[in-house]
Amino acid sequence: MASNPNYGDLIPEVRILAADARKNSRISAGDYTKYEVKRGLRDLNGKGVVAGLTEISEIHAKDVLPDGTEVPCEGKLYFRGVDVEDLVACTLREGRYGFEEVTYLLLQGHLPNAEQLEEFRRLLGYYRSLPNNFVRDVVLKAPGKDIMNSLARSVLNLAAYDKRAGDISLPNVMRQCLQLISVFPLLSVYGYQAYNYKEGNSLYIHAPNPELSTAENILHLLRPDSKYSYWEAHVLDICLILHAEHGGGNNSTFTTHVVTSSGTDTYSCMAAALASLKGPRHGGANIKVVQMFEDMKRRVKDWEDEDEVRAYLQGLLERKNFDRSGLIYGMGHAIYSLSDPRAKVLRSFVKTLSAEKGREDEYRLYSLVERLGPEVIAGERKMYKGVSANVDFYSGFVYHMLDLPLELYTPIFAVARIAGWSAHRIEELINMGKIIRPAYQYVGKRQEYRPLSER
């Protein structure tokens, strides 16, 4: 065994321990049925175990008939009762950015009037700055490719600069949430710039512009010349709106409720939510979609040949293509069946953006996969509900066309979702009764302790 271990080394002793743990920790699949455990806290029809109540957002994917029968319907998403499709349509029609308005709506429970919205934007602009030397002392130290880890580290370090870090009174938590909502774009982009510099490229640290929207600031901070088109900023703003919130049961938001119920501070809560979001089954899914399509574009000779594309998708399900996970990334959702309204909104803008970027051929490939994917899945898997493209299917393509680096895909998701996390943290604090603690059934065997000399 080496005297000075290097982080990342997998020595034989560790592999042996892992193999032993695997052998002694395997739970029989039949036990989950025997004890009526709803794995993932969902039943076979995708219906979740009700763990709480919320007024922040509603996901509607089924209609209830007079006799009580539930039937799948086109998916709808409401923020505080307002249809998200109406929010997007209105901001575009009026030629303004909507993420700040949506953030106000989620936090306050009602749409702001013009004066309230302007004051809220000024407040976010006021808080859009970091403590003195924070970029030098925290962000630029030990940069890594995983920007979500860098973001979480920065969030936890901000607690050291907050003289009321542990105060969970409502006014103080509101202040902390607003500050984090404001600085998440900075922490994300600066974290990427630090990593990019470590890789031998030039370092760009632009100061944020308090007059710009969140979407505009992301592009301003990221690009060396700080330039962007009207349409680029508005499409990114739409992505932020669509990712801002998605019910209390998604993994990272439920994490926010669980951690908040323990009475912990805002910085720890948001770091935990970030850890949840970064997983490839949650916020990191759009990265997998883009990587899957890059592999598909290399291996499929004719992108418009349905048979060839279908064969590739079949190979995905058979664990022969891409990462051999058996998944077609971007297809299917835990709740939606007929359609994901966020994917529906994005699809309409992706076509326009692909034309502007000269990438119509890729758009046609995405459209073909969106049509063929559900057919291929239905032919191979037992289906309990419909399958359709989810928001990750198109969001990664949008980010790709905006020339956003892959490392920032999930952090930008976090830049949006912290609005929802903040609303749910505040809701949990206001209504908090008990610490969230579900039960686990022990199914192992008991064993006698034997002295070391007898083993």
For each residue, the residues with C-beta under 8 A, 3 or more apart:
1: 11 13
2: 5 6 9 11
3:
4:
5: 2 9 11
6: 2 9
7:
8:
9: 2 5 6
10: 14 15
11: 1 2 5 14 15
12: 15 16
13: 1 16 17
14: 10 11 17 18
15: 10 11 12 18 19
16: 12 13 19 20
17: 13 14 20 21
18: 14 15 21 22
19: 15 16 22 23
20: 16 17 23 24
21: 17 18 24 25
22: 18 19 25 26
23: 19 20 26
24: 20 21
25: 21 22
26: 22 23
27: 31 32 443
28: 31 443
29: 32 33
30: 33 34
31: 27 28 34 35 37 443
32: 27 29 35 37 39
33: 29 30 36 37
34: 30 31
35: 31 32 441 443
36: 33
37: 31 32 33 441
38: 41 42 43 49
39: 32 42
40: 334
41: 38 48 49 51 249
42: 38 39 46 47 48 49 334
43: 38 46 47
44: 384
45: 384 385
46: 42 43 334 335 337 384 385
47: 42 43
48: 41 42 51 249 334 335
49: 38 41 42
50:
51: 41 48 248 249 254 257 436 438
52: 248 257
53: 431
54: 57 247 248 424 427
55: 80 109 427
56: 79 80 106 245 247 248 420 423 424 427
57: 54 77 78 79 80 106 245 246 247 248 420
58: 77 78 81 247
59: 75 76 77 246 247 335 336
60: 73 75 76 77 78
61: 72 73 75 76 335 336 337 338
62: 70 71 72 73 337
63: 70 71 73
64: 68 69 70
65: 68 69 70 71
66:
67:
68: 64 65
69: 64 65
70: 62 63 64 65
71: 62 63 65
72: 61 62 337 338 385 386
73: 60 61 62 63 338
74: 338 339 341
75: 59 60 61 335 336 337 338 339 340 341 344
76: 59 60 61 83 85 341
77: 57 58 59 60 83 84 85 246 341 342
78: 57 58 60 81 82 83 84
79: 56 57 82 84 87 102 105 106 244 245
80: 55 56 57 105 106 109 110
81: 58 78
82: 78 79 86 87 105 111
83: 76 77 78 86 87
84: 77 78 79 87 88 241 242 341 342 345
85: 76 77 88 89 341 344 345
86: 82 83 89 90
87: 79 82 83 84 90 91 98 101 102 105 241
88: 84 85 91 92 98 238 241 242 345
89: 85 86 92 93
90: 86 87 93 94 98
91: 87 88 94 96 97 98 101 237 241
92: 88 89 95 234 238
93: 89 90
94: 90 91
95: 92
96: 91
97: 91 100 213 214 215 216 233 234 237
98: 87 88 90 91 101 102 237 238 241
99: 102 103 213 214 215 237 240 241 244 416 419
100: 97 103 104 117 120 121 124 213 214
101: 87 91 98 104 105 111 112 117
102: 79 87 98 99 105 106 240 241 244 245 419
103: 99 100 106 107 120 124 181 244 419
104: 100 101 107 108 111 112 116 117 120
105: 79 80 82 87 101 102 108 109 110 111 112
106: 56 57 79 80 102 103 244 245 419 420 422 423
107: 103 104 174 177 419 422 423 426
108: 104 105 112
109: 55 80 105
110: 80 105
111: 82 101 104 105
112: 101 104 105 108 116 117 120
113: 116 117
114: 117 118
115: 118 119
116: 104 112 113 119 120
117: 100 101 104 112 113 114 120 121
118: 114 115 121 122
119: 115 116 122 123
120: 100 103 104 112 116 117 123 124
121: 100 117 118 124 125 213
122: 118 119 125 126 210
123: 119 120 126 127 178
124: 100 103 120 121 127 128 178 181 182 214
125: 121 122 128 182 210 211
126: 122 123 182 210
127: 123 124 178 179 181 182 183
128: 124 125 182 183 185 186 208 210 217
129: 183 186 208
130: 134 135 183 186 187
131: 134 158 161
132:
133: 136 137
134: 130 131 137 138 139 154 157 158 161
135: 130 138 139 140 190 205
136: 133 139 140
137: 133 134 140 141
138: 134 135 141 153 154 157
139: 134 135 136 143 150 154 187 190 191 194
140: 135 136 137 143 194 197
141: 137 138
142:
143: 139 140 150 191 194 195 197 198
144: 147 149 150 195
145: 195 407
146: 149 150 278 407
147: 144 150 151 188 191 192 195 407 408 410 411
148: 151 152 274 275 277 278 410 411 414
149: 144 146 152 153 278
150: 139 143 144 146 147 153 154 187 191 194 195
151: 147 148 154 155 184 187 188 191 274 411 414
152: 148 149 155 156 271 274 275
153: 138 149 150 156 157
154: 134 138 139 150 151 157 158 187 191
155: 151 152 158 159 180 187 267 270 271 274
156: 152 153 159 267 268 271
157: 134 138 153 154 160 161
158: 131 134 154 155 161 162 180 183 267
159: 155 156 162 165 265 267 268
160: 157 165
161: 131 134 157 158
162: 158 159 165 176 267
163:
164: 167 172
165: 159 160 162 265 266 267
166: 265
167: 164 172 173 265
168: 172 173 263 265 266 429
169: 172 173
170: 173 174 426 429 430
171: 174 175
172: 164 167 168 169 175 176
173: 167 168 169 170 176 177 266 425 426 429
174: 107 170 171 177 178 426
175: 171 172 178 179
176: 162 172 173 179 180 266 267
177: 107 173 174 180 181 266 418 422 425 426
178: 123 124 127 174 175 181 182 422
179: 127 175 176 182 183
180: 155 158 176 177 183 184 266 267 270 418 422
181: 103 124 127 177 178 184 418 419 422
182: 124 125 126 127 128 178 179 185
183: 127 128 129 130 158 179 180 186 187
184: 151 180 181 187 188 411 414 415 418
185: 128 182 188 189 208 214 217 218 221 415
186: 128 129 130 183 189 190 208 221
187: 130 139 150 151 154 155 183 184 190 191
188: 147 151 184 185 191 192 218 408 411 412 414 415
189: 185 186 192 193 218 221 222 408
190: 135 139 186 187 193 194 205 221
191: 139 143 147 150 151 154 187 188 194 195 411
192: 147 188 189 195 196 222 405 407 408 411
193: 189 190 196 197 203 204 205 222
194: 139 140 143 150 190 191 197 198 203
195: 143 144 145 147 150 191 192 198 199 407
196: 192 193 199 201 203 405
197: 140 143 193 194 200 201 202 203
198: 143 194 195
199: 195 196
200: 197
201: 196 197
202: 197 224
203: 193 194 196 197
204: 193 224
205: 135 190 193
206: 220 221 226
207:
208: 128 129 185 186 212 217 220 221
209: 212 216 217 220
210: 122 125 126 128
211: 125
212: 208 209 216 217 220
213: 97 99 100 121 216 217 233 237
214: 97 99 100 124 185 217 218 237 240 415
215: 97 99 218 219 233 234 236 237 240
216: 97 209 212 213 219 220 228 233
217: 128 185 208 209 212 213 214 220 221
218: 185 188 189 214 215 221 222 236 412 415
219: 215 216 222 223 226 228 232 233 236 402
220: 206 208 209 212 216 217 223 226 228
221: 185 186 189 190 206 208 217 218 226
222: 189 192 193 218 219 404 408
223: 219 220 226 227 228
224: 202 204
225:
226: 206 219 220 221 223
227: 223
228: 216 219 220 223 232 233
229: 232 233 356
230: 233 234
231: 234 235 352 353 356
232: 219 228 229 235 236 353 402
233: 97 213 215 216 219 228 229 230 236 237
234: 92 97 215 230 231 237 238
235: 231 232 238 239 349 353 398 402
236: 215 218 219 232 233 239 240 398 402 412
237: 91 97 98 99 213 214 215 233 234 240 241
238: 88 92 98 234 235 241 242 345 346 349
239: 235 236 242 243 346 395 398 399 412 416
240: 99 102 214 215 236 237 243 244 412 415 416
241: 84 87 88 91 98 99 102 237 238 244 416
242: 84 88 238 239 342 345 346 391 395 416
243: 239 240 246 342 391 395 412 413 416 417
244: 79 99 102 103 106 240 241 416 417 419 420
245: 56 57 79 102 106 253 417 419 420 423
246: 57 59 77 243 250 253 417 420
247: 54 56 57 58 59 250 253 335
248: 51 52 54 56 57 253 254 257 424
249: 41 48 51 253 254
250: 246 247 253 254 282
251: 254 255 276 277 279 281 282
252: 255 256 273 274 276 277 282 283 417 421
253: 245 246 247 248 249 250 256 257 273 417 420 421 424
254: 51 248 249 250 251 257 258
255: 251 252 258 259 272 273 275 276
256: 252 253 259 260 269 270 272 273 421 424 425 428
257: 51 52 248 253 254 260 261 424 425 428 436
258: 254 255 261 262 436
259: 255 256 262 264 268 269 272 273
260: 256 257 263 264 269 424 425 428 429 432
261: 257 258 428 432 434 435 436
262: 258 259 435
263: 168 260 435
264: 259 260 268 269
265: 159 165 166 167 168 268 269
266: 165 168 173 176 177 180 269 270 425
267: 155 156 158 159 162 165 176 180 270 271
268: 156 159 259 264 265 271 272
269: 256 259 260 264 265 266 272 273 421 425
270: 155 180 256 266 267 273 274 418 421
271: 152 155 156 267 268 274 275
272: 255 256 259 268 269 275 276
273: 252 253 255 256 259 269 270 276 277 417 418 421
274: 148 151 152 155 252 270 271 277 278 414
275: 148 152 255 271 272 278
276: 251 252 255 272 273 279 282
277: 148 251 252 273 274 282 283 284 410 413 414 417
278: 146 148 149 274 275 282 283 284 410
279: 251 276 282 283 284
280: 284 285 287 288
281: 251 284 285
282: 250 251 252 276 277 278 279 285
283: 252 277 278 279 286 410 413 414 417
284: 277 278 279 280 281 287 288 409 410
285: 280 281 282 288 289 329 330 390 392
286: 283 289 290 330 392 395 396 399 409 410 413
287: 280 284 290 291 396 406 409 410
288: 280 284 285 291 292 323 327 329 330 392
289: 285 286 292 293 329 330 392 393 396 397
290: 286 287 293 294 396 397 399 400 406 409
291: 287 288 294 295 322 323
292: 288 289 295 296 316 322 323 328 329 330
293: 289 290 296 297 362 365 366 369 397
294: 290 291 297 298
295: 291 292 298 299 321 322
296: 292 293 299 300 309 312 321 322 365 369
297: 293 294 300 303 362 365
298: 294 295
299: 295 296 312 321
300: 296 297 303 305 308 309 312
301: 305 308
302: 305 308
303: 297 300 309 361 362 364 365 368
304: 364 365 368
305: 300 301 302 308 309
306: 309 310 368 372
307: 310 311
308: 300 301 302 305 311 312
309: 296 300 303 305 306 312 313 365 368 369 372
310: 306 307 313 314 372 375 376
311: 307 308 314 315
312: 296 299 300 308 309 315 316 321
313: 309 310 316 317 328 369 372 373 376
314: 310 311 317 318 376 380
315: 311 312 318 320 321
316: 292 312 313 319 320 321 322 326 327 328
317: 313 314 326 327 328 376 377 380 381
318: 314 315 321 326 380
319: 316 324 325 326
320: 315 316 324
321: 295 296 299 312 315 316 318 324
322: 291 292 295 296 316 325
323: 288 291 292
324: 319 320 321
325: 319 322
326: 316 317 318 319
327: 288 316 317 331
328: 292 313 316 317 331 332 369 373 376 377
329: 285 288 289 292 392 393
330: 285 286 288 289 292 373 389 390 392 393 394 396
331: 327 328 373 374 377 387 388 389 390 393
332: 328 377 387 388 390
333: 336 337 340 388 390
334: 40 42 46 48
335: 46 48 59 61 75 247
336: 59 61 75 333 339 340 341 388 390
337: 46 61 62 72 75 333 385 386 387 388
338: 61 72 73 74 75 386 388
339: 74 75 336 343 344 388
340: 75 333 336 343 344 388 389 390 391
341: 74 75 76 77 84 85 336 344 345
342: 77 84 242 243 345 346 390 391
343: 339 340 346 347 388 389 390 391 393 394
344: 75 85 339 340 341 347 348
345: 84 85 88 238 242 341 342 348 349
346: 238 239 242 342 343 349 350 391 394 395 398
347: 343 344 350 351 370 389 394
348: 344 345 351 352
349: 235 238 345 346 352 353 398
350: 346 347 353 354 363 366 394 397 398 401
351: 347 348 354 355 363
352: 231 348 349 355 356
353: 231 232 235 349 350 356 357 398 401
354: 350 351 357 358 359 360 362 363 397 401
355: 351 352 358 360
356: 229 231 352 353
357: 353 354 401
358: 354 355
359: 354 362 363 401
360: 354 355 363 364
361: 303 364 365
362: 293 297 303 354 359 365 366 397
363: 350 351 354 359 360 366 367 397
364: 303 304 360 361 367 368
365: 293 296 297 303 304 309 361 362 368 369
366: 293 350 362 363 369 370 393 394 397
367: 363 364 370 371
368: 303 304 306 309 364 365 371 372
369: 293 296 309 313 328 365 366 372 373
370: 347 366 367 373 389 393
371: 367 368 374 375
372: 306 309 310 313 368 369 375 376
373: 313 328 330 331 369 370 376 377 387 389
374: 331 371 377 378 386 387 388
375: 310 371 372 378 379
376: 310 313 314 317 328 372 373 379 380
377: 317 328 331 332 373 374 380 381 383 387
378: 374 375 381 383 387
379: 375 376
380: 314 317 318 376 377
381: 317 377 378
382:
383: 377 378 386 387
384: 44 45 46
385: 45 46 72 337
386: 72 337 338 374 383
387: 331 332 337 373 374 377 378 383
388: 331 332 333 336 337 338 339 340 343 374
389: 330 331 340 343 347 370 373 393 394
390: 285 330 331 332 333 336 340 342 343 393
391: 242 243 340 342 343 346 394 395
392: 285 286 288 289 329 330 395 396
393: 289 329 330 331 343 366 370 389 390 396 397
394: 330 343 346 347 350 366 389 391 397 398
395: 239 242 243 286 346 391 392 398 399 409 413
396: 286 287 289 290 330 392 393 399 400 409
397: 289 290 293 350 354 362 363 366 393 394 400 401
398: 235 236 239 346 349 350 353 394 395 401 402
399: 239 286 290 395 396 402 404 408 409 412
400: 290 396 397 403 404
401: 350 353 354 357 359 397 398
402: 219 232 235 236 398 399
403: 400
404: 222 399 400 408 409 412
405: 192 196 408
406: 287 290 409
407: 145 146 147 192 195 411
408: 147 188 189 192 222 399 404 405 411 412
409: 284 286 287 290 395 396 399 404 406 412 413
410: 147 148 277 278 283 284 286 287 413 414
411: 147 148 151 184 188 191 192 407 408 414 415
412: 188 218 236 239 240 243 399 404 408 409 415 416
413: 243 277 283 286 395 409 410 416 417
414: 148 151 184 188 274 277 283 410 411 417 418
415: 184 185 188 214 218 240 411 412 418
416: 99 239 240 241 242 243 244 412 413 419
417: 243 244 245 246 252 253 273 277 283 413 414 420 421
418: 177 180 181 184 270 273 414 415 421 422
419: 99 102 103 106 107 181 244 245 416 422 423
420: 56 57 106 244 245 246 253 417 423 424
421: 252 253 256 269 270 273 417 418 424 425
422: 106 107 177 178 180 181 418 419 425 426
423: 56 106 107 245 419 420 426 427
424: 54 56 248 253 256 257 260 420 421 427 428
425: 173 177 256 257 260 266 269 421 422 428 429
426: 107 170 173 174 177 422 423 429 430
427: 54 55 56 423 424 430 431
428: 256 257 260 261 424 425 431 432
429: 168 170 173 260 425 426 432
430: 170 426 427
431: 53 427 428
432: 260 261 428 429
433:
434: 261 437
435: 261 262 263
436: 51 257 258 261
437: 434
438: 51
439:
440:
441: 35 37
442:
443: 27 28 31 35
444:
445:
446:
447:
448:
449:
450: 454 455
451: 454 455
452: 455
453:
454: 450 451
455: 450 451 452
